[in-house]
Amino acid sequence: MNIVMINGSPRKEGRTGKLTSIISKKYNLKKIDLSELVLPIFNGQEEQNENVNIQKLRLQMENADAIIVSTPEYHGGMSGALKNAFDFLGSKHFKDKPVAILAVSGGGKGGINALNNMRIVLRALYANVLSKQVVIDPSDFVSEGTGLGENASFLVDGLIQELKLYTQLSKKLNEEWAASNY
Ligand SMILES: Cc1cc2nc3c(=O)[nH]c(=O)nc-3n(C[C@H](O)[C@H](O)[C@H](O)COP(=O)(O)O)c2cc1C
């Protein structure tokens, strides 16, 4: 099962990057880190297709069976870096794939708007976004950002378990569909 996790924060020392590292290590997932994989601003010009980082992003996404997207909440939405990355992608990267979403807030009950914002955009990309979702607050990090507290770990475990279940189901259904005469 090839699950790819995106860090949607452009900040090298951002908490979303820390969360992505914690989760990708714990569950042995591939990572796309938008603080390292720097993309140009999408302009629709043909020459952007030659950009190595864009090619890398597209290939990793195309090969994924399922995707986890983690974004910081910036001004009540997902990060601009993440929306820009989505603009380089299309339904062929998301269609029939389960997607789990997480938001990292600055606290004060933030995060939900970034999740809803991602849902709207991911629907337009034909992603099957799970109902379950997780907000991580600064207080959820322990051990100087290298781990998560008990409650947050429990929520993340539940999210990953559900994603794996839907990935298995979706692979099985796609295989059956391909083998049928319909
Ligand atoms: C430009 C900007 C806008 C932000 N807007 C919000 C917000 O609307 N709601 C919120 O909960 N936190 C907000 N924050 C705080 C971030 O969510 C917080 O820094 C969190 O750690 C995730 O961002 P990071 O991965 O870049 O660290 C904002 C931070 C920045 C830099």
The ligand as a MOL file (V3000), in Angstrom:
LIG
                    3D

  0  0  0     0  0            999 V3000
M  V30 BEGIN CTAB
M  V30 COUNTS 31 33 0 0 0
M  V30 BEGIN ATOM
M  V30 1 C 0.3760 33.8560 7.7680 0
M  V30 2 C -0.1640 33.0710 8.9390 0
M  V30 3 C -1.5310 33.0480 9.1620 0
M  V30 4 C -2.0510 32.2850 10.2190 0
M  V30 5 N -3.4040 32.2020 10.3870 0
M  V30 6 C -3.9230 31.3640 11.3310 0
M  V30 7 C -5.3230 31.1370 11.4270 0
M  V30 8 O -6.1190 31.7020 10.6940 0
M  V30 9 N -5.7630 30.2460 12.3750 0
M  V30 10 C -4.9020 29.5800 13.1960 0
M  V30 11 O -5.3510 28.7670 14.0110 0
M  V30 12 N -3.5640 29.7740 13.1310 0
M  V30 13 C -3.0580 30.6290 12.2040 0
M  V30 14 N -1.6930 30.7760 12.0920 0
M  V30 15 C -0.8090 30.0180 12.9720 0
M  V30 16 C -0.3770 28.6830 12.3000 0
M  V30 17 O -1.4960 27.8820 12.0420 0
M  V30 18 C 0.6270 28.0050 13.2140 0
M  V30 19 O 1.8580 28.6410 13.0210 0
M  V30 20 C 0.7560 26.5040 13.0870 0
M  V30 21 O 1.9200 26.1350 13.7960 0
M  V30 22 C 0.8440 25.9280 11.6890 0
M  V30 23 O 1.7360 26.5870 10.8310 0
M  V30 24 P 3.2340 26.0550 10.5190 0
M  V30 25 O 3.1390 24.6340 10.0680 0
M  V30 26 O 3.7320 26.9540 9.4410 0
M  V30 27 O 3.9710 26.1310 11.8260 0
M  V30 28 C -1.1610 31.5790 11.0600 0
M  V30 29 C 0.2260 31.6310 10.8360 0
M  V30 30 C 0.7220 32.3630 9.7820 0
M  V30 31 C 2.2230 32.3790 9.5370 0
M  V30 END ATOM
M  V30 BEGIN BOND
M  V30 1 1 1 2
M  V30 2 1 2 3
M  V30 3 2 2 30
M  V30 4 2 3 4
M  V30 5 1 4 5
M  V30 6 1 4 28
M  V30 7 2 5 6
M  V30 8 1 6 7
M  V30 9 1 6 13
M  V30 10 2 7 8
M  V30 11 1 7 9
M  V30 12 1 9 10
M  V30 13 2 10 11
M  V30 14 1 10 12
M  V30 15 2 12 13
M  V30 16 1 13 14
M  V30 17 1 14 15
M  V30 18 1 14 28
M  V30 19 1 15 16
M  V30 20 1 16 17
M  V30 21 1 16 18
M  V30 22 1 18 19
M  V30 23 1 18 20
M  V30 24 1 20 21
M  V30 25 1 20 22
M  V30 26 1 22 23
M  V30 27 1 23 24
M  V30 28 2 24 25
M  V30 29 1 24 26
M  V30 30 1 24 27
M  V30 31 2 28 29
M  V30 32 1 29 30
M  V30 33 1 30 31
M  V30 END BOND
M  V30 END CTAB
M  END
